[in-house]
Amino acid sequence: WTFGLLVIVVLSWSLLCILGTIPNIYYASDGRVLLSGYLIILVVPAFIIIPQSAFRSMSSELDDGTFETLSLSMLKPRHILFGKLNVASLQLIIYMSVVAPCIALTYLLRGITLELILFDFLVVTLTTLSLSVVAIALAAFSRSRVLQVLFSVVLIGLQLIVIYPVTRTLIALTFSGLSGSASAGN
């Protein structure tokens, strides 16, 4: 359902911005505003939903008793961790695949460089994977229901602490460019 909701929100934002700038779309550099909206839309599932699903995935391994089976297998702990991280990476790729064509549109509307777009994707990817690693680690230490609830609340708090400064920095970079005032003169 989050994928479908993401598609609807991305399409709505695209139509809203494009229809709002129709008379000047050929002359104005409107890519920055559009990219800022797409980044905000992407950050929500990337920073909140993906780490929470990684937490739930690891917690369900402990709840269902399949963690004992995994620990008895030939898999090393890092293999289990990388498996959970690969699932988080795949989810991020799926979410980015919805937003990527629209972000390409922002480049066509001018005002955005390819380096900035790649940098934004890199920051979102690294932050999402970092939050997912923390989520998996917290879930691995939560052996009881009470600890799962406590660590889930801690994870939500951490996500809320991270989401604002990272998003604000990405949007500030979108409007100023990667090289600051040097790119403003170009």
Secondary structure, 3 states (H helix, E strand, C coil): CHHHHHHHHHHHHHHHHHHHCHHHCCCCCCHHHHHHHHHHHHHHHHHHHHHHHHHHHHHHHHHHCHHHHHHHCCCCHHHHHHHHHHHHHHHHHHHHHHHHHHHHHHHHCCCCCHHHHHHHHHHHHHHHHHHHHHHHHHHHHCCCHHHHHHHHHHHHHHHHHHHHHHHHHHHHHHHHCCCCHHHHCC
